[in-house]
């Protein structure tokens, strides 16, 4: 599978998950939605680590390395998105900035 296809699939899936989160954010506190997404990501990430392990012993042994990798990826993605919002705050939240002015 090409890198372009993987990237397209990645962003398509991310957009679908964000659409669900945005819909739910209209019904419940967005902070709860954020926590649920983080829980789901942690749960699924743990599943992927287990599936990719040769054995339960390897799974347990690789914990530190896996945590370091996943938390580093999350930190990178959080940093990228924070920068994006910092640069586009008024575009992403026009009602909020209009109320402050």
PyMOL commands that set and color helices and strands:
alter all, ss='L'
color gray80, all
select helices_A, chain A and resi 3-27+30-51+56-61+63-92+94-100
alter helices_A, ss='H'
color red, helices_A
deselect
rebuild
show_as cartoon
